[in-house]
Amino acid sequence: MGNAKNRNFPRALRLWRRARGKKISMDKPIQFFSTNLKSGNLRFHEALLKGQAPDKGLYLPVSIPQIPVEEIIDFGRKEYWEIAYHVTKRFLKGEISDDELITIARDSYNYEVPLEHVSDRKYVMRLDRGPTASFKDFAARMMGRLMQYYLQTGNRRLLILTATSGDTGSAVANAFYGLDNIDIVVLFPKDEVTDRQRKQMTTLGKNVNVLALDAKFDDCQALVKQAFADASLDHLGLSSANSINIGRLVPQIVYFFYAYAKLSSPGEQIIFSVPSGNFGDMMGGVLAMKMGLPVRRFIIATNQNDEFPNYLNSGKYNKIEPSRNCISSAMNVGHPSNLARLVALYGGIMDEKGAILRSADMERMRKELWGISITDAETRKTIDEAWKQWKLLLEPHGSVGWTGLMKYILEQGDNFKKDQLCVSLETAHPAKFPDEINKITGIDPELPQSLQGIDNKPEFFTDLPNNYTSFKSWLNTNFK
């Protein structure tokens, strides 16, 4: 970049680039900038409560805190909640006391995080043991408690808007259910979630409001983003619980450190396979790597919504409109919001509509990330084969991740070492997809406690047309 361009380049991104990879002072609060580079920097609690930046960009840390490898290895002796405290405090220094953060971490993570051995040094990390049997619990529970903490200290109230393609809605609804100072509205595409995913949202009531749209996830997400940018709704105190909120990403960084610390040998690198839809999970992993986690490569496995693998291969980004309906329904996303963050991390600029305003460093991105699209037929085949070969029970999203790992190993051929540590993420409990699992394997997954009795509970939700006028009118009618 020439000097003239450098002088004109947005100061926030220049500061972030300068600080990237360097140790920062633990005494100064981290600032967060918008990926659209037209809004001022904020501290964590401000970005958390705002959700999306006023310029429609997404917040990222100007400086990425580092964790020494010796400390990462020491995480292997700690419980999950302790690792969560030590990782998240890097972003929250000066924002919350250690005692308060420890309390929140303990309360957020009071369940198991199994690392299931499959073969050789290949594992599945089961992120499905939380209160809604989804990996979204890891982010939603801590985010909800942090929001409640900051709202109480400032005597404020928020109206949370969130769009879901499956598991986000139930995790967020349960995480915020009954909390003071917070109301929540969840929008979902009514024909693209399973009955159990829907009922985890619609059977709650109280401060949880659910809207069913004859639409795609991307449509629901677009309505939410439009509301955030609508100044006439400022009186409602809107914020987000989608992965557009930096408060969702910070807790998701933790389980990548957890898996490495529990499974690694000194000095080795790990490969993660991440089933990806809106790319919040993937961004948590990439941020962990930028913080110092020894990652050899991320496998980014999508379903047939293959906009990212195509972008990674060609350098040209094209949204999929409308998104393709696959059995891994929570990943039916034709334009992942978090790609703007990924592009920024690799030195580029992508706006909220997916336009590339400045190219990312594609060579470095390809070196660190490997993308693959998995068909429904391949997803079903892997569920069948994994069960028969290893008694490994996968649901569709986890199957996309595992299939991606198998395809990566096959492509690497002799370059792939048998003792390479690999972890594939299982993001939802198989019992959320009983019909599909039973059809493929002939077994009925045992219901986790969080799903028991849910089939018989009454539901409360509102059908809403897929247009912003109706959505805005509904908001103004129900919240003053």
Secondary structure as UniProt FT lines:
FT   HELIX           3..8
FT   HELIX           11..19
FT   TURN            20..21
FT   TURN            26..27
FT   STRAND          31..34
FT   TURN            35..36
FT   STRAND          42..43
FT   HELIX           44..50
FT   TURN            54..55
FT   STRAND          59..61
FT   HELIX           69..74
FT   HELIX           75..77
FT   HELIX           80..92
FT   TURN            93..95
FT   HELIX           98..108
FT   STRAND          115..119
FT   TURN            120..121
FT   STRAND          122..126
FT   TURN            131..132
FT   HELIX           136..154
FT   STRAND          158..163
FT   HELIX           167..176
FT   TURN            177..178
FT   TURN            180..181
FT   STRAND          182..189
FT   TURN            190..191
FT   HELIX           195..202
FT   TURN            206..207
FT   STRAND          208..213
FT   HELIX           217..228
FT   HELIX           231..236
FT   STRAND          238..240
FT   TURN            243..244
FT   HELIX           246..252
FT   HELIX           254..263
FT   TURN            266..267
FT   STRAND          270..275
FT   HELIX           280..290
FT   TURN            291..292
FT   STRAND          295..302
FT   HELIX           307..314
FT   HELIX           329..331
FT   TURN            337..338
FT   HELIX           339..345
FT   TURN            346..347
FT   STRAND          349..350
FT   TURN            352..353
FT   STRAND          356..358
FT   HELIX           362..368
FT   STRAND          369..373
FT   HELIX           376..390
FT   HELIX           396..412
FT   HELIX           413..415
FT   TURN            418..419
FT   STRAND          421..426
FT   HELIX           430..432
FT   HELIX           434..441
FT   HELIX           449..451
FT   TURN            452..453
FT   HELIX           454..456
FT   STRAND          462..464
FT   HELIX           468..478
//
